[in-house]
Amino acid sequence: MRAKSSVGGGTHGSRGSAVTAGRIIVLVLAVLAIVFIFQNTQSTTIRVLIPEVIMPLWLALLGTGVIGALCGALFLSRRR
């Protein structure tokens, strides 16, 4: 009797599995962040060093999230 090969079989818990607990958590957090951002649509005054800018709060939150994601990606790429 031949043994089954696990190559390309996608065994549960393997490193190449598409669905992991970490990915699910990141996906849920990303969806919650997007919902939070688009629920806050009122305008607000933001001071960046010296100038004051009036802009929608969702745009400021989205920009901050993108900057945070880029910093996280840079940190992870340097760590490897």
N, C-alpha and C positions, 0 to 999 in steps of 0.2 A: 504494500500500500504506500502511495506517495504522500509525503508531507506537503501541506499547503504552504505556499510561499506568501510571506507578508509584504513583499515588495509591491508597492502601489495598491495594497489592499486597504489602506487607510484604517489601521487598527485603532480602536478607541484609546484615546490618551496619547497617541503618538505625537511626535514633535511637529509633523507636517499637517496635523489635523486643522481643518478650516474653522471649526467652531470650538473655541476654548472658553473657559470661564472668564479669563482676562479680557478676551475680545468682546464677550457679551457685556461685561461691566463697562468697558470703554464705549461701546455702542449706546448703552442706556444713558450713560453720563453725557454723551454728545447730544443725544436727542433731548434730554432734559435741559441742557445748556441752550440749545436752539429755541426750545419753547420759552424759556426764561427770557432770552434776548428779544424775541418777537412779541412778548407780552408787555414789554416796557418800551412803548412807542412815543411817550411824551418827550418834548424838547427839554434840554437841560444845558446849563452853562458849565463849560469845562475850561479849566485853566491849565495850560501846558507851559510851564516855566513863566513866561511873561504874558503872552497874548491870551485873551479870553475868546472862546469860540462857543457859539450856540449851535447845538446839533441834536439830532434825535438820540435818545439814550441807547436805543438798540444798536445804532451805528458805533457808538463808543464801546459798548460791550462786545460787539462782534470784532472790532479792531483789537481790543485787549485780548480776546480769546485767540485771534490769529497770531498776535505777537507771542503769546504764551506757548502756543503750539510750535511755532518756529524755534523758540528758545529750547523747548523740550526736545525737538528733533535734533537740534544742534548738539545738545548735551548727550543724547543717546548715540549719535554718530561718532562723537569723539571718544565715548567710553568703550566702544567696541574695538 
